Amino acid sequence: MCVKKKKVRHLLKDILVIVLFATLVNADDWVEIALFAQVYEE
């Protein structure tokens, strides 16, 4: 029996806000943006 996991879906506006805030604090690439998102997850 194969159990499929649901993919996590994020709203586009949430992703855009994270990218915007990360670039405001000088995140230059996607790795830095991902680190920013992890640090400020809450």
Full PDB file with SEQRES, HELIX, SHEET, SSBOND, CRYST1, ORIGX, SCALE, CONECT and MASTER records, all heavy atoms in Angstrom:
SEQRES   1 A   42  MET CYS VAL LYS LYS LYS LYS VAL ARG HIS LEU LEU LYS          
SEQRES   2 A   42  ASP ILE LEU VAL ILE VAL LEU PHE ALA THR LEU VAL ASN          
SEQRES   3 A   42  ALA ASP ASP TRP VAL GLU ILE ALA LEU PHE ALA GLN VAL          
SEQRES   4 A   42  TYR GLU GLU                                                  
HELIX    1 AA1 LEU A   12  LEU A   24  1                                  13    
HELIX    2 AA2 TRP A   30  VAL A   39  1                                  10    
CRYST1    1.000    1.000    1.000  90.00  90.00  90.00 P 1           1          
ORIGX1      1.000000  0.000000  0.000000        0.00000                         
ORIGX2      0.000000  1.000000  0.000000        0.00000                         
ORIGX3      0.000000  0.000000  1.000000        0.00000                         
SCALE1      1.000000  0.000000  0.000000        0.00000                         
SCALE2      0.000000  1.000000  0.000000        0.00000                         
SCALE3      0.000000  0.000000  1.000000        0.00000                         
ATOM      1  N   MET A   1       0.839  -1.176   0.000  1.00  0.00           N  
ATOM      2  CA  MET A   1       0.000   0.000   0.000  1.00  0.00           C  
ATOM      3  C   MET A   1       0.890   1.246   0.000  1.00  0.00           C  
ATOM      4  O   MET A   1       1.800   1.369   0.799  1.00  0.00           O  
ATOM      5  CB  MET A   1      -0.891  -0.011   1.232  1.00  0.00           C  
ATOM      6  CG  MET A   1      -1.814   1.163   1.181  1.00  0.00           C  
ATOM      7  SD  MET A   1      -2.736   1.606   2.564  1.00  0.00           S  
ATOM      8  CE  MET A   1      -3.718   0.615   3.269  1.00  0.00           C  
ATOM      9  N   CYS A   2       0.622   2.152  -0.895  1.00  0.00           N  
ATOM     10  CA  CYS A   2       1.419   3.371  -1.042  1.00  0.00           C  
ATOM     11  C   CYS A   2       0.690   4.531  -0.384  1.00  0.00           C  
ATOM     12  O   CYS A   2      -0.475   4.793  -0.680  1.00  0.00           O  
ATOM     13  CB  CYS A   2       1.648   3.649  -2.526  1.00  0.00           C  
ATOM     14  SG  CYS A   2       2.640   5.111  -2.811  1.00  0.00           S  
ATOM     15  N   VAL A   3       1.365   5.203   0.519  1.00  0.00           N  
ATOM     16  CA  VAL A   3       0.776   6.350   1.201  1.00  0.00           C  
ATOM     17  C   VAL A   3       1.369   7.611   0.602  1.00  0.00           C  
ATOM     18  O   VAL A   3       2.580   7.788   0.604  1.00  0.00           O  
ATOM     19  CB  VAL A   3       1.052   6.304   2.721  1.00  0.00           C  
ATOM     20  CG1 VAL A   3       0.492   7.521   3.405  1.00  0.00           C  
ATOM     21  CG2 VAL A   3       0.504   5.024   3.315  1.00  0.00           C  
ATOM     22  N   LYS A   4       0.513   8.467   0.078  1.00  0.00           N  
ATOM     23  CA  LYS A   4       0.984   9.722  -0.516  1.00  0.00           C  
ATOM     24  C   LYS A   4       0.952  10.823   0.533  1.00  0.00           C  
ATOM     25  O   LYS A   4       0.003  10.948   1.282  1.00  0.00           O  
ATOM     26  CB  LYS A   4       0.108  10.122  -1.693  1.00  0.00           C  
ATOM     27  CG  LYS A   4       0.259   9.225  -2.882  1.00  0.00           C  
ATOM     28  CD  LYS A   4      -0.523   9.749  -4.050  1.00  0.00           C  
ATOM     29  CE  LYS A   4      -0.339   8.851  -5.250  1.00  0.00           C  
ATOM     30  NZ  LYS A   4      -1.084   9.353  -6.394  1.00  0.00           N  
ATOM     31  N   LYS A   5       2.006  11.596   0.564  1.00  0.00           N  
ATOM     32  CA  LYS A   5       2.059  12.740   1.464  1.00  0.00           C  
ATOM     33  C   LYS A   5       1.555  13.967   0.721  1.00  0.00           C  
ATOM     34  O   LYS A   5       1.840  14.145  -0.459  1.00  0.00           O  
ATOM     35  CB  LYS A   5       3.489  12.991   1.943  1.00  0.00           C  
ATOM     36  CG  LYS A   5       4.035  11.893   2.812  1.00  0.00           C  
ATOM     37  CD  LYS A   5       5.423  12.247   3.277  1.00  0.00           C  
ATOM     38  CE  LYS A   5       5.992  11.136   4.142  1.00  0.00           C  
ATOM     39  NZ  LYS A   5       7.339  11.444   4.605  1.00  0.00           N  
ATOM     40  N   LYS A   6       0.823  14.799   1.417  1.00  0.00           N  
ATOM     41  CA  LYS A   6       0.355  16.044   0.807  1.00  0.00           C  
ATOM     42  C   LYS A   6       1.500  17.038   0.756  1.00  0.00           C  
ATOM     43  O   LYS A   6       2.305  17.119   1.679  1.00  0.00           O  
ATOM     44  CB  LYS A   6      -0.795  16.645   1.603  1.00  0.00           C  
ATOM     45  CG  LYS A   6      -2.061  15.853   1.517  1.00  0.00           C  
ATOM     46  CD  LYS A   6      -3.169  16.574   2.230  1.00  0.00           C  
ATOM     47  CE  LYS A   6      -4.458  15.796   2.106  1.00  0.00           C  
ATOM     48  NZ  LYS A   6      -5.568  16.499   2.761  1.00  0.00           N  
ATOM     49  N   LYS A   7       1.554  17.782  -0.321  1.00  0.00           N  
ATOM     50  CA  LYS A   7       2.564  18.826  -0.432  1.00  0.00           C  
ATOM     51  C   LYS A   7       2.104  20.043   0.356  1.00  0.00           C  
ATOM     52  O   LYS A   7       0.922  20.343   0.430  1.00  0.00           O  
ATOM     53  CB  LYS A   7       2.772  19.216  -1.888  1.00  0.00           C  
ATOM     54  CG  LYS A   7       3.406  18.131  -2.709  1.00  0.00           C  
ATOM     55  CD  LYS A   7       3.655  18.603  -4.109  1.00  0.00           C  
ATOM     56  CE  LYS A   7       4.306  17.518  -4.920  1.00  0.00           C  
ATOM     57  NZ  LYS A   7       4.549  17.958  -6.290  1.00  0.00           N  
ATOM     58  N   VAL A   8       3.064  20.729   0.937  1.00  0.00           N  
ATOM     59  CA  VAL A   8       2.753  21.966   1.639  1.00  0.00           C  
ATOM     60  C   VAL A   8       2.599  23.058   0.597  1.00  0.00           C  
ATOM     61  O   VAL A   8       3.461  23.277  -0.249  1.00  0.00           O  
ATOM     62  CB  VAL A   8       3.874  22.338   2.628  1.00  0.00           C  
ATOM     63  CG1 VAL A   8       3.595  23.671   3.289  1.00  0.00           C  
ATOM     64  CG2 VAL A   8       4.041  21.245   3.652  1.00  0.00           C  
ATOM     65  N   ARG A   9       1.486  23.728   0.640  1.00  0.00           N  
ATOM     66  CA  ARG A   9       1.250  24.812  -0.321  1.00  0.00           C  
ATOM     67  C   ARG A   9       1.229  26.130   0.442  1.00  0.00           C  
ATOM     68  O   ARG A   9       0.558  26.247   1.456  1.00  0.00           O  
ATOM     69  CB  ARG A   9      -0.061  24.584  -1.042  1.00  0.00           C  
ATOM     70  CG  ARG A   9      -0.051  23.280  -1.815  1.00  0.00           C  
ATOM     71  CD  ARG A   9      -1.225  23.226  -2.694  1.00  0.00           C  
ATOM     72  NE  ARG A   9      -0.968  24.137  -3.793  1.00  0.00           N  
ATOM     73  CZ  ARG A   9      -1.131  23.820  -5.058  1.00  0.00           C  
ATOM     74  NH1 ARG A   9      -1.564  22.647  -5.383  1.00  0.00           N  
ATOM     75  NH2 ARG A   9      -0.881  24.688  -6.010  1.00  0.00           N  
ATOM     76  N   HIS A  10       1.971  27.078  -0.072  1.00  0.00           N  
ATOM     77  CA  HIS A  10       2.036  28.398   0.540  1.00  0.00           C  
ATOM     78  C   HIS A  10       1.326  29.391  -0.363  1.00  0.00           C  
ATOM     79  O   HIS A  10       1.361  29.262  -1.588  1.00  0.00           O  
ATOM     80  CB  HIS A  10       3.491  28.821   0.744  1.00  0.00           C  
ATOM     81  CG  HIS A  10       4.253  27.872   1.602  1.00  0.00           C  
ATOM     82  ND1 HIS A  10       4.091  27.818   2.960  1.00  0.00           N  
ATOM     83  CD2 HIS A  10       5.156  26.928   1.290  1.00  0.00           C  
ATOM     84  CE1 HIS A  10       4.884  26.884   3.453  1.00  0.00           C  
ATOM     85  NE2 HIS A  10       5.531  26.327   2.457  1.00  0.00           N  
ATOM     86  N   LEU A  11       0.727  30.376   0.245  1.00  0.00           N  
ATOM     87  CA  LEU A  11       0.074  31.409  -0.535  1.00  0.00           C  
ATOM     88  C   LEU A  11       1.128  32.289  -1.209  1.00  0.00           C  
ATOM     89  O   LEU A  11       2.178  32.575  -0.627  1.00  0.00           O  
ATOM     90  CB  LEU A  11      -0.808  32.273   0.359  1.00  0.00           C  
ATOM     91  CG  LEU A  11      -1.986  31.560   1.028  1.00  0.00           C  
ATOM     92  CD1 LEU A  11      -2.697  32.514   1.978  1.00  0.00           C  
ATOM     93  CD2 LEU A  11      -2.942  31.035  -0.023  1.00  0.00           C  
ATOM     94  N   LEU A  12       0.827  32.702  -2.421  1.00  0.00           N  
ATOM     95  CA  LEU A  12       1.766  33.531  -3.178  1.00  0.00           C  
ATOM     96  C   LEU A  12       2.076  34.817  -2.437  1.00  0.00           C  
ATOM     97  O   LEU A  12       3.235  35.249  -2.382  1.00  0.00           O  
ATOM     98  CB  LEU A  12       1.206  33.833  -4.563  1.00  0.00           C  
ATOM     99  CG  LEU A  12       2.070  34.710  -5.460  1.00  0.00           C  
ATOM    100  CD1 LEU A  12       3.424  34.057  -5.704  1.00  0.00           C  
ATOM    101  CD2 LEU A  12       1.374  34.989  -6.764  1.00  0.00           C  
ATOM    102  N   LYS A  13       1.066  35.422  -1.813  1.00  0.00           N  
ATOM    103  CA  LYS A  13       1.315  36.684  -1.097  1.00  0.00           C  
ATOM    104  C   LYS A  13       2.279  36.476   0.066  1.00  0.00           C  
ATOM    105  O   LYS A  13       3.095  37.351   0.344  1.00  0.00           O  
ATOM    106  CB  LYS A  13       0.013  37.316  -0.630  1.00  0.00           C  
ATOM    107  CG  LYS A  13      -0.710  36.563   0.447  1.00  0.00           C  
ATOM    108  CD  LYS A  13      -1.938  37.299   0.895  1.00  0.00           C  
ATOM    109  CE  LYS A  13      -2.582  36.540   2.042  1.00  0.00           C  
ATOM    110  NZ  LYS A  13      -3.679  37.266   2.612  1.00  0.00           N  
ATOM    111  N   ASP A  14       2.220  35.318   0.729  1.00  0.00           N  
ATOM    112  CA  ASP A  14       3.159  35.042   1.824  1.00  0.00           C  
ATOM    113  C   ASP A  14       4.584  34.926   1.306  1.00  0.00           C  
ATOM    114  O   ASP A  14       5.519  35.459   1.914  1.00  0.00           O  
ATOM    115  CB  ASP A  14       2.766  33.757   2.548  1.00  0.00           C  
ATOM    116  CG  ASP A  14       1.444  33.876   3.273  1.00  0.00           C  
ATOM    117  OD1 ASP A  14       1.032  35.012   3.584  1.00  0.00           O  
ATOM    118  OD2 ASP A  14       0.817  32.829   3.516  1.00  0.00           O  
ATOM    119  N   ILE A  15       4.756  34.267   0.182  1.00  0.00           N  
ATOM    120  CA  ILE A  15       6.090  34.125  -0.410  1.00  0.00           C  
ATOM    121  C   ILE A  15       6.636  35.483  -0.835  1.00  0.00           C  
ATOM    122  O   ILE A  15       7.800  35.805  -0.592  1.00  0.00           O  
ATOM    123  CB  ILE A  15       6.045  33.150  -1.602  1.00  0.00           C  
ATOM    124  CG1 ILE A  15       5.681  31.755  -1.109  1.00  0.00           C  
ATOM    125  CG2 ILE A  15       7.383  33.135  -2.341  1.00  0.00           C  
ATOM    126  CD1 ILE A  15       5.394  30.770  -2.204  1.00  0.00           C  
ATOM    127  N   LEU A  16       5.783  36.299  -1.451  1.00  0.00           N  
ATOM    128  CA  LEU A  16       6.228  37.628  -1.896  1.00  0.00           C  
ATOM    129  C   LEU A  16       6.616  38.515  -0.719  1.00  0.00           C  
ATOM    130  O   LEU A  16       7.597  39.266  -0.803  1.00  0.00           O  
ATOM    131  CB  LEU A  16       5.135  38.287  -2.738  1.00  0.00           C  
ATOM    132  CG  LEU A  16       4.854  37.618  -4.078  1.00  0.00           C  
ATOM    133  CD1 LEU A  16       3.678  38.310  -4.764  1.00  0.00           C  
ATOM    134  CD2 LEU A  16       6.079  37.610  -4.963  1.00  0.00           C  
ATOM    135  N   VAL A  17       5.878  38.432   0.372  1.00  0.00           N  
ATOM    136  CA  VAL A  17       6.208  39.243   1.557  1.00  0.00           C  
ATOM    137  C   VAL A  17       7.541  38.796   2.147  1.00  0.00           C  
ATOM    138  O   VAL A  17       8.377  39.625   2.518  1.00  0.00           O  
ATOM    139  CB  VAL A  17       5.070  39.165   2.601  1.00  0.00           C  
ATOM    140  CG1 VAL A  17       5.507  39.727   3.939  1.00  0.00           C  
ATOM    141  CG2 VAL A  17       3.844  39.883   2.086  1.00  0.00           C  
ATOM    142  N   ILE A  18       7.761  37.494   2.220  1.00  0.00           N  
ATOM    143  CA  ILE A  18       9.037  36.983   2.737  1.00  0.00           C  
ATOM    144  C   ILE A  18      10.191  37.464   1.866  1.00  0.00           C  
ATOM    145  O   ILE A  18      11.216  37.935   2.376  1.00  0.00           O  
ATOM    146  CB  ILE A  18       9.018  35.447   2.812  1.00  0.00           C  
ATOM    147  CG1 ILE A  18       8.064  34.990   3.913  1.00  0.00           C  
ATOM    148  CG2 ILE A  18      10.411  34.886   3.056  1.00  0.00           C  
ATOM    149  CD1 ILE A  18       7.765  33.514   3.912  1.00  0.00           C  
ATOM    150  N   VAL A  19      10.032  37.379   0.550  1.00  0.00           N  
ATOM    151  CA  VAL A  19      11.086  37.826  -0.371  1.00  0.00           C  
ATOM    152  C   VAL A  19      11.315  39.330  -0.224  1.00  0.00           C  
ATOM    153  O   VAL A  19      12.453  39.793  -0.198  1.00  0.00           O  
ATOM    154  CB  VAL A  19      10.742  37.438  -1.823  1.00  0.00           C  
ATOM    155  CG1 VAL A  19      11.708  38.083  -2.797  1.00  0.00           C  
ATOM    156  CG2 VAL A  19      10.745  35.930  -1.982  1.00  0.00           C  
ATOM    157  N   LEU A  20      10.249  40.085  -0.105  1.00  0.00           N  
ATOM    158  CA  LEU A  20      10.375  41.532   0.061  1.00  0.00           C  
ATOM    159  C   LEU A  20      11.143  41.881   1.331  1.00  0.00           C  
ATOM    160  O   LEU A  20      12.100  42.657   1.300  1.00  0.00           O  
ATOM    161  CB  LEU A  20       8.996  42.189   0.099  1.00  0.00           C  
ATOM    162  CG  LEU A  20       8.976  43.681   0.436  1.00  0.00           C  
ATOM    163  CD1 LEU A  20       9.640  44.491  -0.671  1.00  0.00           C  
ATOM    164  CD2 LEU A  20       7.573  44.157   0.686  1.00  0.00           C  
ATOM    165  N   PHE A  21      10.736  41.303   2.457  1.00  0.00           N  
ATOM    166  CA  PHE A  21      11.414  41.598   3.721  1.00  0.00           C  
ATOM    167  C   PHE A  21      12.861  41.140   3.695  1.00  0.00           C  
ATOM    168  O   PHE A  21      13.747  41.821   4.223  1.00  0.00           O  
ATOM    169  CB  PHE A  21      10.688  40.965   4.900  1.00  0.00           C  
ATOM    170  CG  PHE A  21       9.381  41.626   5.236  1.00  0.00           C  
ATOM    171  CD1 PHE A  21       8.433  40.965   5.981  1.00  0.00           C  
ATOM    172  CD2 PHE A  21       9.084  42.917   4.807  1.00  0.00           C  
ATOM    173  CE1 PHE A  21       7.223  41.571   6.310  1.00  0.00           C  
ATOM    174  CE2 PHE A  21       7.881  43.533   5.118  1.00  0.00           C  
ATOM    175  CZ  PHE A  21       6.959  42.850   5.877  1.00  0.00           C  
ATOM    176  N   ALA A  22      13.113  39.973   3.103  1.00  0.00           N  
ATOM    177  CA  ALA A  22      14.484  39.465   3.040  1.00  0.00           C  
ATOM    178  C   ALA A  22      15.369  40.378   2.208  1.00  0.00           C  
ATOM    179  O   ALA A  22      16.515  40.632   2.562  1.00  0.00           O  
ATOM    180  CB  ALA A  22      14.493  38.045   2.468  1.00  0.00           C  
ATOM    181  N   THR A  23      14.841  40.904   1.102  1.00  0.00           N  
ATOM    182  CA  THR A  23      15.649  41.803   0.286  1.00  0.00           C  
ATOM    183  C   THR A  23      15.870  43.145   0.981  1.00  0.00           C  
ATOM    184  O   THR A  23      16.893  43.790   0.757  1.00  0.00           O  
ATOM    185  CB  THR A  23      15.027  42.026  -1.102  1.00  0.00           C  
ATOM    186  OG1 THR A  23      13.686  42.472  -0.959  1.00  0.00           O  
ATOM    187  CG2 THR A  23      15.059  40.753  -1.919  1.00  0.00           C  
ATOM    188  N   LEU A  24      14.932  43.548   1.824  1.00  0.00           N  
ATOM    189  CA  LEU A  24      15.119  44.797   2.570  1.00  0.00           C  
ATOM    190  C   LEU A  24      16.260  44.693   3.582  1.00  0.00           C  
ATOM    191  O   LEU A  24      16.856  45.711   3.940  1.00  0.00           O  
ATOM    192  CB  LEU A  24      13.826  45.188   3.297  1.00  0.00           C  
ATOM    193  CG  LEU A  24      12.708  45.713   2.390  1.00  0.00           C  
ATOM    194  CD1 LEU A  24      11.448  45.941   3.205  1.00  0.00           C  
ATOM    195  CD2 LEU A  24      13.117  46.978   1.681  1.00  0.00           C  
ATOM    196  N   VAL A  25      16.559  43.471   4.041  1.00  0.00           N  
ATOM    197  CA  VAL A  25      17.680  43.281   4.956  1.00  0.00           C  
ATOM    198  C   VAL A  25      18.906  42.721   4.229  1.00  0.00           C  
ATOM    199  O   VAL A  25      19.759  42.076   4.818  1.00  0.00           O  
ATOM    200  CB  VAL A  25      17.296  42.389   6.161  1.00  0.00           C  
ATOM    201  CG1 VAL A  25      16.240  43.042   7.006  1.00  0.00           C  
ATOM    202  CG2 VAL A  25      16.862  41.006   5.716  1.00  0.00           C  
ATOM    203  N   ASN A  26      18.964  43.000   2.923  1.00  0.00           N  
ATOM    204  CA  ASN A  26      20.126  42.704   2.075  1.00  0.00           C  
ATOM    205  C   ASN A  26      20.389  41.224   1.835  1.00  0.00           C  
ATOM    206  O   ASN A  26      21.542  40.813   1.693  1.00  0.00           O  
ATOM    207  CB  ASN A  26      21.390  43.375   2.621  1.00  0.00           C  
ATOM    208  CG  ASN A  26      21.293  44.878   2.552  1.00  0.00           C  
ATOM    209  OD1 ASN A  26      20.673  45.417   1.647  1.00  0.00           O  
ATOM    210  ND2 ASN A  26      21.890  45.552   3.512  1.00  0.00           N  
ATOM    211  N   ALA A  27      19.346  40.405   1.767  1.00  0.00           N  
ATOM    212  CA  ALA A  27      19.521  39.017   1.333  1.00  0.00           C  
ATOM    213  C   ALA A  27      19.694  39.053  -0.187  1.00  0.00           C  
ATOM    214  O   ALA A  27      18.846  39.566  -0.898  1.00  0.00           O  
ATOM    215  CB  ALA A  27      18.313  38.183   1.721  1.00  0.00           C  
ATOM    216  N   ASP A  28      20.813  38.519  -0.665  1.00  0.00           N  
ATOM    217  CA  ASP A  28      21.172  38.669  -2.076  1.00  0.00           C  
ATOM    218  C   ASP A  28      20.785  37.486  -2.965  1.00  0.00           C  
ATOM    219  O   ASP A  28      20.702  37.637  -4.173  1.00  0.00           O  
ATOM    220  CB  ASP A  28      22.680  38.896  -2.215  1.00  0.00           C  
ATOM    221  CG  ASP A  28      23.091  40.229  -1.630  1.00  0.00           C  
ATOM    222  OD1 ASP A  28      22.301  41.177  -1.686  1.00  0.00           O  
ATOM    223  OD2 ASP A  28      24.221  40.306  -1.114  1.00  0.00           O  
ATOM    224  N   ASP A  29      20.610  36.312  -2.385  1.00  0.00           N  
ATOM    225  CA  ASP A  29      20.264  35.154  -3.212  1.00  0.00           C  
ATOM    226  C   ASP A  29      19.223  34.298  -2.496  1.00  0.00           C  
ATOM    227  O   ASP A  29      18.804  34.593  -1.388  1.00  0.00           O  
ATOM    228  CB  ASP A  29      21.507  34.338  -3.577  1.00  0.00           C  
ATOM    229  CG  ASP A  29      22.263  33.842  -2.357  1.00  0.00           C  
ATOM    230  OD1 ASP A  29      21.731  33.914  -1.236  1.00  0.00           O  
ATOM    231  OD2 ASP A  29      23.395  33.357  -2.530  1.00  0.00           O  
ATOM    232  N   TRP A  30      18.785  33.225  -3.186  1.00  0.00           N  
ATOM    233  CA  TRP A  30      17.696  32.402  -2.645  1.00  0.00           C  
ATOM    234  C   TRP A  30      18.104  31.680  -1.372  1.00  0.00           C  
ATOM    235  O   TRP A  30      17.260  31.414  -0.512  1.00  0.00           O  
ATOM    236  CB  TRP A  30      17.224  31.411  -3.700  1.00  0.00           C  
ATOM    237  CG  TRP A  30      16.484  32.095  -4.807  1.00  0.00           C  
ATOM    238  CD1 TRP A  30      16.892  32.238  -6.097  1.00  0.00           C  
ATOM    239  CD2 TRP A  30      15.217  32.765  -4.719  1.00  0.00           C  
ATOM    240  NE1 TRP A  30      15.954  32.951  -6.812  1.00  0.00           N  
ATOM    241  CE2 TRP A  30      14.916  33.285  -5.994  1.00  0.00           C  
ATOM    242  CE3 TRP A  30      14.306  32.974  -3.682  1.00  0.00           C  
ATOM    243  CZ2 TRP A  30      13.749  33.988  -6.257  1.00  0.00           C  
ATOM    244  CZ3 TRP A  30      13.146  33.680  -3.946  1.00  0.00           C  
ATOM    245  CH2 TRP A  30      12.874  34.180  -5.211  1.00  0.00           C  
ATOM    246  N   VAL A  31      19.376  31.360  -1.215  1.00  0.00           N  
ATOM    247  CA  VAL A  31      19.836  30.694   0.003  1.00  0.00           C  
ATOM    248  C   VAL A  31      19.669  31.631   1.196  1.00  0.00           C  
ATOM    249  O   VAL A  31      19.167  31.225   2.259  1.00  0.00           O  
ATOM    250  CB  VAL A  31      21.306  30.240  -0.142  1.00  0.00           C  
ATOM    251  CG1 VAL A  31      21.833  29.677   1.160  1.00  0.00           C  
ATOM    252  CG2 VAL A  31      21.442  29.224  -1.266  1.00  0.00           C  
ATOM    253  N   GLU A  32      20.067  32.869   1.043  1.00  0.00           N  
ATOM    254  CA  GLU A  32      19.916  33.846   2.129  1.00  0.00           C  
ATOM    255  C   GLU A  32      18.446  34.124   2.421  1.00  0.00           C  
ATOM    256  O   GLU A  32      18.066  34.320   3.569  1.00  0.00           O  
ATOM    257  CB  GLU A  32      20.647  35.136   1.779  1.00  0.00           C  
ATOM    258  CG  GLU A  32      22.151  34.988   1.792  1.00  0.00           C  
ATOM    259  CD  GLU A  32      22.865  36.272   1.423  1.00  0.00           C  
ATOM    260  OE1 GLU A  32      22.207  37.257   1.043  1.00  0.00           O  
ATOM    261  OE2 GLU A  32      24.106  36.283   1.501  1.00  0.00           O  
ATOM    262  N   ILE A  33      17.607  34.143   1.386  1.00  0.00           N  
ATOM    263  CA  ILE A  33      16.172  34.357   1.588  1.00  0.00           C  
ATOM    264  C   ILE A  33      15.578  33.184   2.356  1.00  0.00           C  
ATOM    265  O   ILE A  33      14.771  33.372   3.274  1.00  0.00           O  
ATOM    266  CB  ILE A  33      15.458  34.574   0.239  1.00  0.00           C  
ATOM    267  CG1 ILE A  33      15.902  35.905  -0.372  1.00  0.00           C  
ATOM    268  CG2 ILE A  33      13.942  34.532   0.400  1.00  0.00           C  
ATOM    269  CD1 ILE A  33      15.439  36.132  -1.786  1.00  0.00           C  
ATOM    270  N   ALA A  34      15.996  31.968   2.030  1.00  0.00           N  
ATOM    271  CA  ALA A  34      15.513  30.785   2.742  1.00  0.00           C  
ATOM    272  C   ALA A  34      15.957  30.811   4.200  1.00  0.00           C  
ATOM    273  O   ALA A  34      15.176  30.486   5.106  1.00  0.00           O  
ATOM    274  CB  ALA A  34      16.009  29.516   2.060  1.00  0.00           C  
ATOM    275  N   LEU A  35      17.193  31.221   4.453  1.00  0.00           N  
ATOM    276  CA  LEU A  35      17.680  31.332   5.831  1.00  0.00           C  
ATOM    277  C   LEU A  35      16.899  32.392   6.596  1.00  0.00           C  
ATOM    278  O   LEU A  35      16.546  32.196   7.761  1.00  0.00           O  
ATOM    279  CB  LEU A  35      19.172  31.657   5.846  1.00  0.00           C  
ATOM    280  CG  LEU A  35      20.097  30.533   5.417  1.00  0.00           C  
ATOM    281  CD1 LEU A  35      21.527  31.047   5.294  1.00  0.00           C  
ATOM    282  CD2 LEU A  35      20.018  29.371   6.370  1.00  0.00           C  
ATOM    283  N   PHE A  36      16.628  33.511   5.948  1.00  0.00           N  
ATOM    284  CA  PHE A  36      15.828  34.570   6.563  1.00  0.00           C  
ATOM    285  C   PHE A  36      14.447  34.029   6.946  1.00  0.00           C  
ATOM    286  O   PHE A  36      13.960  34.264   8.047  1.00  0.00           O  
ATOM    287  CB  PHE A  36      15.690  35.752   5.607  1.00  0.00           C  
ATOM    288  CG  PHE A  36      14.758  36.814   6.088  1.00  0.00           C  
ATOM    289  CD1 PHE A  36      15.193  37.793   6.960  1.00  0.00           C  
ATOM    290  CD2 PHE A  36      13.429  36.833   5.683  1.00  0.00           C  
ATOM    291  CE1 PHE A  36      14.327  38.777   7.415  1.00  0.00           C  
ATOM    292  CE2 PHE A  36      12.559  37.804   6.128  1.00  0.00           C  
ATOM    293  CZ  PHE A  36      13.005  38.783   7.002  1.00  0.00           C  
ATOM    294  N   ALA A  37      13.822  33.290   6.032  1.00  0.00           N  
ATOM    295  CA  ALA A  37      12.485  32.745   6.279  1.00  0.00           C  
ATOM    296  C   ALA A  37      12.502  31.752   7.447  1.00  0.00           C  
ATOM    297  O   ALA A  37      11.560  31.726   8.249  1.00  0.00           O  
ATOM    298  CB  ALA A  37      11.958  32.068   5.028  1.00  0.00           C  
ATOM    299  N   GLN A  38      13.549  30.973   7.569  1.00  0.00           N  
ATOM    300  CA  GLN A  38      13.644  30.013   8.673  1.00  0.00           C  
ATOM    301  C   GLN A  38      13.828  30.710  10.007  1.00  0.00           C  
ATOM    302  O   GLN A  38      13.224  30.336  10.998  1.00  0.00           O  
ATOM    303  CB  GLN A  38      14.782  29.037   8.438  1.00  0.00           C  
ATOM    304  CG  GLN A  38      14.508  28.042   7.333  1.00  0.00           C  
ATOM    305  CD  GLN A  38      15.707  27.164   7.044  1.00  0.00           C  
ATOM    306  OE1 GLN A  38      16.798  27.396   7.545  1.00  0.00           O  
ATOM    307  NE2 GLN A  38      15.485  26.156   6.213  1.00  0.00           N  
ATOM    308  N   VAL A  39      14.668  31.742  10.029  1.00  0.00           N  
ATOM    309  CA  VAL A  39      14.937  32.453  11.275  1.00  0.00           C  
ATOM    310  C   VAL A  39      13.689  33.193  11.767  1.00  0.00           C  
ATOM    311  O   VAL A  39      13.383  33.184  12.961  1.00  0.00           O  
ATOM    312  CB  VAL A  39      16.115  33.442  11.096  1.00  0.00           C  
ATOM    313  CG1 VAL A  39      16.248  34.360  12.291  1.00  0.00           C  
ATOM    314  CG2 VAL A  39      17.398  32.674  10.852  1.00  0.00           C  
ATOM    315  N   TYR A  40      12.947  33.792  10.854  1.00  0.00           N  
ATOM    316  CA  TYR A  40      11.775  34.583  11.223  1.00  0.00           C  
ATOM    317  C   TYR A  40      10.472  33.849  10.915  1.00  0.00           C  
ATOM    318  O   TYR A  40       9.468  34.464  10.570  1.00  0.00           O  
ATOM    319  CB  TYR A  40      11.809  35.938  10.494  1.00  0.00           C  
ATOM    320  CG  TYR A  40      12.944  36.802  10.963  1.00  0.00           C  
ATOM    321  CD1 TYR A  40      14.112  36.923  10.220  1.00  0.00           C  
ATOM    322  CD2 TYR A  40      12.861  37.495  12.164  1.00  0.00           C  
ATOM    323  CE1 TYR A  40      15.166  37.710  10.653  1.00  0.00           C  
ATOM    324  CE2 TYR A  40      13.896  38.281  12.616  1.00  0.00           C  
ATOM    325  CZ  TYR A  40      15.057  38.380  11.854  1.00  0.00           C  
ATOM    326  OH  TYR A  40      16.077  39.158  12.301  1.00  0.00           O  
ATOM    327  N   GLU A  41      10.473  32.538  11.067  1.00  0.00           N  
ATOM    328  CA  GLU A  41       9.320  31.709  10.723  1.00  0.00           C  
ATOM    329  C   GLU A  41       8.076  32.084  11.531  1.00  0.00           C  
ATOM    330  O   GLU A  41       6.982  32.140  11.004  1.00  0.00           O  
ATOM    331  CB  GLU A  41       9.638  30.243  10.936  1.00  0.00           C  
ATOM    332  CG  GLU A  41       8.564  29.306  10.499  1.00  0.00           C  
ATOM    333  CD  GLU A  41       8.998  27.866  10.614  1.00  0.00           C  
ATOM    334  OE1 GLU A  41      10.121  27.583  11.059  1.00  0.00           O  
ATOM    335  OE2 GLU A  41       8.192  27.021  10.239  1.00  0.00           O  
ATOM    336  N   GLU A  42       8.245  32.336  12.782  1.00  0.00           N  
ATOM    337  CA  GLU A  42       7.077  32.688  13.619  1.00  0.00           C  
ATOM    338  C   GLU A  42       6.644  34.093  13.345  1.00  0.00           C  
ATOM    339  O   GLU A  42       5.557  34.465  13.338  1.00  0.00           O  
ATOM    340  CB  GLU A  42       7.431  32.515  15.086  1.00  0.00           C  
ATOM    341  CG  GLU A  42       7.665  31.088  15.469  1.00  0.00           C  
ATOM    342  CD  GLU A  42       7.979  30.970  16.941  1.00  0.00           C  
ATOM    343  OE1 GLU A  42       7.737  31.928  17.699  1.00  0.00           O  
ATOM    344  OE2 GLU A  42       8.477  29.923  17.326  1.00  0.00           O  
TER     345      GLU A  42                                                      
MASTER        0    0    0    2    0    0    0    6  344    1    0    4          
END                                                                             
